[in-house]
């Protein structure tokens, strides 16, 4: 995993006054070898594909892949891809999951 500390780094040029914060929220899944340019916010329960490169923030529950990273879908809180368009123009209520004796029921 790579996190940059300045948006436009340059060897030999000190830019400590330009350090940017990257905020990784709880519950996200990070794929291998992905890169975050400083200053982005990654929303809760997002799923990040391997090798993705980010220079913009990520929505809550978004499924992101590619270079540069693009949203290709939505994920549930238990890690299942939801069959919703990326640009949904309506409110959607996800399935209810019940955990009982280590069994997942829908």
Beta strands, then each sheet from edge to edge (+ up, - down):
strand 1: 2-3
strand 2: 23-24
strand 3: 29-30
strand 4: 35-36
strand 5: 41-42
strand 6: 47-48
strand 7: 53-54
strand 8: 62-65
strand 9: 70-75
strand 10: 81-82
strand 11: 98-100
strand 12: 103-105
sheet 1: 1+ 4+ 7+
sheet 2: 2+ 5+
sheet 3: 3+ 6+ 8+ 9- 10+
sheet 4: 11+ 12-
end
